[in-house]
Amino acid sequence: MNAQLQDRTAIVWGGAGDIGSTTAKAFAEAGAKVYLAGRTEATLAARAEEVGAAGHGVVDVLDEDAVVAFVERVVAATGSLDISFNVADRGDIQGQALLEISAADYTQPVVRGITGSFHTARAAARQMVEQKRGVVIALDSGSARGSAPGMGGTSAADGALDALVRDLAAEVGPSGVRVVGIWTAGITETFTAEKFERVLGTRLPEEALEGIRANLDGLRMTKRSPRLREVADTATFLASDGAGAITGTWLNVTSGMYPS
């Protein structure tokens, strides 16, 4: 067993999703005790069993009291919180031009994203500051660096989270706590007709999905899109002592969609 995270405790917020569950499994394989948080009990329970989690809880990251209570529950059970990784859904609405999208749809991922990220990062960081150790990990698409038509409020939401990572890292760094982020986008192995229907409001045929996957592959420097396990392995490294000098910044895991 890879023991990079032996004797560490981790919470993955949004742990029932593809990125969250894959990363939770990687954390567990590296020796961590992993707890999943999300909004649906049945889905969480199934994922927790699948990835070997130590526990799970129904938590809406927009509810700060619920976030704090879950952190307290995990710390009471394990004695510490060493890793906090937030990939909770923020409700990005895409596929509309900025000249047509409503203000509410544009600002939704900004408000939901930064609120949930703030709640989870702050609750975790407060515990970590007391411990004098810990890592807060964030994730977004990196769209604040370069965007495209039809992205809605995604770039604005990413920019807000980028700033939170930098600012929080500066505050908690002297206490031995690191705050880092991962940029990734277009993980094509997660693309399904059902997911696109939820985002776009219309169901795409499989040939259209294949075209989207191929187009995204072609935009990368490597000519292939990032894989779920590559994101999970990056998060595992960032949470480990081997990344002890990395804070206040983001790792570009977009397969070279853009330089940084």
Kinemage of the C-alpha trace (Angstrom):
@kinemage 1
@onewidth
@group {chain A} dominant
@subgroup {mainchain}
@vectorlist {calphas} color= white
{ca met a 1} P 0.000 0.000 0.000
{ca asn a 2} L 1.133 3.529 -0.789
{ca ala a 3} L 1.494 5.142 2.663
{ca gln a 4} L 1.821 8.832 1.699
{ca leu a 5} L -1.171 9.733 3.874
{ca gln a 6} L -0.804 7.200 6.676
{ca asp a 7} L -2.504 8.318 9.918
{ca arg a 8} L -4.128 11.334 8.200
{ca thr a 9} L -7.835 12.170 8.294
{ca ala a 10} L -9.505 13.618 5.202
{ca ile a 11} L -12.908 15.055 4.359
{ca val a 12} L -14.005 15.121 0.727
{ca trp a 13} L -16.875 17.557 0.255
{ca gly a 14} L -18.947 16.481 -2.738
{ca gly a 15} L -17.531 13.018 -2.215
{ca ala a 16} L -20.220 11.135 -4.131
{ca gly a 17} L -19.297 12.672 -7.487
{ca asp a 18} L -16.795 11.277 -9.970
{ca ile a 19} L -13.840 13.452 -8.941
{ca gly a 20} L -14.692 13.313 -5.247
{ca ser a 21} L -15.096 9.549 -5.050
{ca thr a 22} L -12.043 8.809 -7.187
{ca thr a 23} L -9.936 11.086 -4.989
{ca ala a 24} L -11.422 9.645 -1.802
{ca lys a 25} L -10.394 6.196 -2.972
{ca ala a 26} L -6.865 7.429 -3.734
{ca phe a 27} L -6.636 9.033 -0.278
{ca ala a 28} L -7.783 5.783 1.358
{ca glu a 29} L -5.320 3.732 -0.666
{ca ala a 30} L -2.582 6.091 0.557
{ca gly a 31} L -3.488 5.303 4.164
{ca ala a 32} L -5.894 8.108 5.096
{ca lys a 33} L -9.120 7.755 7.042
{ca val a 34} L -11.586 9.336 4.612
{ca tyr a 35} L -15.007 10.834 5.289
{ca leu a 36} L -17.401 11.766 2.485
{ca ala a 37} L -19.824 14.680 2.695
{ca gly a 38} L -22.631 15.371 0.251
{ca arg a 39} L -26.332 16.035 -0.092
{ca thr a 40} L -27.830 12.600 -0.828
{ca glu a 41} L -27.650 9.810 1.748
{ca ala a 42} L -28.202 6.871 -0.593
{ca thr a 43} L -25.555 7.996 -3.073
{ca leu a 44} L -23.099 8.835 -0.304
{ca ala a 45} L -23.560 5.501 1.429
{ca ala a 46} L -22.924 3.589 -1.785
{ca arg a 47} L -19.831 5.621 -2.635
{ca ala a 48} L -18.482 5.376 0.913
{ca glu a 49} L -18.616 1.578 0.744
{ca glu a 50} L -17.128 1.580 -2.753
{ca val a 51} L -14.078 3.691 -1.851
{ca gly a 52} L -13.450 2.284 1.613
{ca ala a 53} L -14.403 5.447 3.485
{ca ala a 54} L -14.372 5.548 7.272
{ca gly a 55} L -17.701 7.368 7.300
{ca his a 56} L -19.994 9.824 5.565
{ca gly a 57} L -22.552 12.506 6.311
{ca val a 58} L -25.286 14.477 4.587
{ca val a 59} L -24.016 18.061 4.472
{ca asp a 60} L -24.964 21.042 2.313
{ca val a 61} L -21.785 23.119 2.026
{ca leu a 62} L -23.951 26.254 1.809
{ca asp a 63} L -25.019 25.604 5.419
{ca glu a 64} L -22.068 26.733 7.539
{ca asp a 65} L -23.467 25.270 10.756
{ca ala a 66} L -23.763 21.854 9.091
{ca val a 67} L -20.213 22.114 7.738
{ca val a 68} L -18.800 23.027 11.154
{ca ala a 69} L -20.785 20.240 12.828
{ca phe a 70} L -19.415 17.667 10.390
{ca val a 71} L -15.839 18.805 10.968
{ca glu a 72} L -16.419 18.535 14.711
{ca arg a 73} L -17.894 15.045 14.292
{ca val a 74} L -14.894 13.855 12.274
{ca val a 75} L -12.389 15.361 14.715
{ca ala a 76} L -14.223 13.789 17.654
{ca ala a 77} L -13.968 10.382 15.943
{ca thr a 78} L -10.362 10.602 14.773
{ca gly a 79} L -8.620 13.309 16.795
{ca ser a 80} L -7.679 15.508 13.833
{ca leu a 81} L -8.524 16.829 10.393
{ca asp a 82} L -5.509 16.822 8.110
{ca ile a 83} L -6.963 17.153 4.600
{ca ser a 84} L -10.013 19.005 3.313
{ca phe a 85} L -10.872 18.680 -0.392
{ca asn a 86} L -13.924 20.502 -1.747
{ca val a 87} L -15.444 19.435 -5.063
{ca ala a 88} L -19.089 20.118 -4.206
{ca asp a 89} L -21.263 21.103 -7.158
{ca arg a 90} L -21.782 24.868 -7.495
{ca gly a 91} L -24.462 24.879 -10.190
{ca asp a 92} L -22.593 26.253 -13.216
{ca ile a 93} L -25.016 27.130 -16.027
{ca gln a 94} L -23.380 27.061 -19.440
{ca gly a 95} L -24.345 27.065 -23.096
{ca gln a 96} L -25.748 30.611 -23.187
{ca ala a 97} L -24.160 33.774 -24.527
{ca leu a 98} L -23.420 36.508 -21.992
{ca leu a 99} L -25.742 38.801 -23.953
{ca glu a 100} L -28.597 36.385 -23.270
{ca ile a 101} L -27.932 34.737 -19.900
{ca ser a 102} L -29.799 36.077 -16.868
{ca ala a 103} L -27.911 37.744 -14.057
{ca ala a 104} L -29.157 35.045 -11.672
{ca asp a 105} L -27.808 32.233 -13.862
{ca tyr a 106} L -24.498 34.039 -14.352
{ca thr a 107} L -23.935 34.721 -10.653
{ca gln a 108} L -25.196 31.372 -9.344
{ca pro a 109} L -21.864 29.488 -9.584
{ca val a 110} L -20.018 32.527 -8.238
{ca val a 111} L -22.181 32.861 -5.132
{ca arg a 112} L -22.706 29.146 -4.498
{ca gly a 113} L -19.115 28.259 -5.320
{ca ile a 114} L -17.370 30.821 -3.164
{ca thr a 115} L -19.851 30.395 -0.296
{ca gly a 116} L -19.401 26.625 -0.122
{ca ser a 117} L -15.652 26.902 -0.573
{ca phe a 118} L -15.413 29.546 2.127
{ca his a 119} L -17.453 27.497 4.595
{ca thr a 120} L -15.497 24.284 4.084
{ca ala a 121} L -12.068 25.919 3.888
{ca arg a 122} L -12.604 28.061 6.964
{ca ala a 123} L -14.037 25.271 9.111
{ca ala a 124} L -11.150 22.997 8.164
{ca ala a 125} L -8.491 25.695 8.506
{ca arg a 126} L -9.644 26.670 11.994
{ca gln a 127} L -9.117 23.095 13.162
{ca met a 128} L -5.817 22.820 11.304
{ca val a 129} L -4.473 26.050 12.803
{ca glu a 130} L -5.102 24.583 16.262
{ca gln a 131} L -3.222 21.439 15.252
{ca lys a 132} L -0.407 23.408 13.569
{ca arg a 133} L -0.743 21.234 10.464
{ca gly a 134} L -3.107 20.420 7.599
{ca val a 135} L -3.864 20.963 3.920
{ca val a 136} L -6.906 22.599 2.326
{ca ile a 137} L -7.301 21.654 -1.343
{ca ala a 138} L -9.618 23.387 -3.805
{ca leu a 139} L -10.529 22.557 -7.394
{ca asp a 140} L -11.834 24.555 -10.332
{ca ser a 141} L -11.506 24.601 -14.114
{ca gly a 142} L -8.854 27.299 -14.325
{ca ser a 143} L -11.176 29.280 -16.585
{ca ala a 144} L -10.145 32.525 -14.927
{ca arg a 145} L -6.937 32.130 -16.978
{ca gly a 146} L -8.690 31.796 -20.296
{ca ser a 147} L -12.264 31.162 -21.280
{ca ala a 148} L -14.551 30.527 -24.227
{ca pro a 149} L -18.035 31.520 -25.381
{ca gly a 150} L -20.943 30.004 -23.509
{ca met a 151} L -19.136 29.440 -20.201
{ca gly a 152} L -21.602 31.507 -18.181
{ca gly a 153} L -20.275 32.464 -14.759
{ca thr a 154} L -17.645 29.725 -14.639
{ca ser a 155} L -14.677 32.053 -15.198
{ca ala a 156} L -15.889 34.502 -12.555
{ca ala a 157} L -16.458 31.675 -10.063
{ca asp a 158} L -13.000 30.264 -10.742
{ca gly a 159} L -11.417 33.683 -10.276
{ca ala a 160} L -13.072 34.102 -6.886
{ca leu a 161} L -11.844 30.708 -5.724
{ca asp a 162} L -8.327 31.366 -7.018
{ca ala a 163} L -8.253 34.481 -4.838
{ca leu a 164} L -9.555 32.632 -1.779
{ca val a 165} L -6.758 30.085 -2.066
{ca arg a 166} L -4.081 32.779 -2.247
{ca asp a 167} L -5.507 34.872 0.579
{ca leu a 168} L -6.201 32.008 2.977
{ca ala a 169} L -2.768 30.504 2.342
{ca ala a 170} L -1.138 33.765 3.378
{ca glu a 171} L -3.121 33.897 6.619
{ca val a 172} L -2.733 30.331 7.828
{ca gly a 173} L 0.729 29.545 6.477
{ca pro a 174} L 2.545 30.705 9.639
{ca ser a 175} L 0.535 28.104 11.582
{ca gly a 176} L 1.800 25.244 9.425
{ca val a 177} L -1.318 24.992 7.255
{ca arg a 178} L -1.155 24.891 3.451
{ca val a 179} L -3.865 25.929 0.983
{ca val a 180} L -3.512 24.738 -2.595
{ca gly a 181} L -5.617 24.169 -5.675
{ca ile a 182} L -5.991 22.035 -8.769
{ca trp a 183} L -7.096 23.314 -12.160
{ca thr a 184} L -8.736 20.711 -14.341
{ca ala a 185} L -11.454 20.772 -16.968
{ca gly a 186} L -13.205 18.523 -19.433
{ca ile a 187} L -12.521 15.105 -17.936
{ca thr a 188} L -14.101 13.311 -20.855
{ca glu a 189} L -14.469 9.911 -19.181
{ca thr a 190} L -17.177 11.524 -17.027
{ca phe a 191} L -19.175 12.835 -19.991
{ca thr a 192} L -22.575 11.171 -20.231
{ca ala a 193} L -25.808 12.093 -21.949
{ca glu a 194} L -27.484 12.431 -18.545
{ca lys a 195} L -24.947 14.970 -17.279
{ca phe a 196} L -25.194 17.094 -20.403
{ca glu a 197} L -28.964 17.051 -20.154
{ca arg a 198} L -28.773 18.429 -16.619
{ca val a 199} L -26.415 21.223 -17.710
{ca leu a 200} L -27.828 22.097 -21.130
{ca gly a 201} L -31.432 21.061 -20.712
{ca thr a 202} L -31.265 18.804 -23.771
{ca arg a 203} L -30.112 15.230 -24.328
{ca leu a 204} L -27.231 14.775 -26.761
{ca pro a 205} L -26.854 11.666 -28.914
{ca glu a 206} L -23.741 9.547 -28.397
{ca glu a 207} L -22.153 10.702 -31.664
{ca ala a 208} L -22.405 14.299 -30.491
{ca leu a 209} L -20.740 13.361 -27.197
{ca glu a 210} L -17.934 11.642 -29.058
{ca gly a 211} L -17.439 14.799 -31.087
{ca ile a 212} L -17.214 16.888 -27.928
{ca arg a 213} L -14.695 14.481 -26.404
{ca ala a 214} L -12.566 14.519 -29.544
{ca asn a 215} L -12.693 18.317 -29.757
{ca leu a 216} L -11.544 18.657 -26.140
{ca asp a 217} L -8.716 16.181 -26.705
{ca gly a 218} L -7.581 18.278 -29.643
{ca leu a 219} L -7.383 21.440 -27.520
{ca arg a 220} L -4.747 19.937 -25.202
{ca met a 221} L -1.004 20.166 -25.623
{ca thr a 222} L -0.914 16.408 -25.036
{ca lys a 223} L -3.874 15.788 -27.374
{ca arg a 224} L -5.680 13.873 -24.661
{ca ser a 225} L -7.880 15.033 -21.814
{ca pro a 226} L -6.947 14.555 -18.160
{ca arg a 227} L -8.078 11.367 -16.453
{ca leu a 228} L -9.938 11.110 -13.165
{ca arg a 229} L -7.134 9.143 -11.579
{ca glu a 230} L -4.571 11.758 -12.612
{ca val a 231} L -6.550 14.424 -10.748
{ca ala a 232} L -6.882 12.127 -7.737
{ca asp a 233} L -3.178 11.319 -7.710
{ca thr a 234} L -2.344 15.040 -7.918
{ca ala a 235} L -4.587 15.729 -4.911
{ca thr a 236} L -2.927 12.884 -3.018
{ca phe a 237} L 0.509 14.338 -3.706
{ca leu a 238} L -0.600 17.841 -2.663
{ca ala a 239} L -1.937 16.414 0.605
{ca ser a 240} L 1.340 14.629 1.354
{ca asp a 241} L 4.525 15.774 3.057
{ca gly a 242} L 6.249 15.618 -0.317
{ca ala a 243} L 4.352 18.769 -1.294
{ca gly a 244} L 5.254 20.544 1.920
{ca ala a 245} L 6.719 23.578 0.132
{ca ile a 246} L 3.655 24.100 -2.106
{ca thr a 247} L 1.012 26.575 -0.944
{ca gly a 248} L -0.938 29.572 -2.194
{ca thr a 249} L -0.920 28.298 -5.763
{ca trp a 250} L -2.601 25.977 -8.260
{ca leu a 251} L -1.353 22.939 -10.167
{ca asn a 252} L -2.401 22.940 -13.813
{ca val a 253} L -3.912 19.498 -14.466
{ca thr a 254} L -5.622 20.399 -17.746
{ca ser a 255} L -3.273 18.380 -20.007
{ca gly a 256} L -2.059 21.707 -21.332
{ca met a 257} L -5.374 23.273 -22.298
{ca tyr a 258} L -3.555 26.554 -21.670
{ca pro a 259} L -0.140 27.493 -20.263
{ca ser a 260} L 0.246 28.843 -16.748
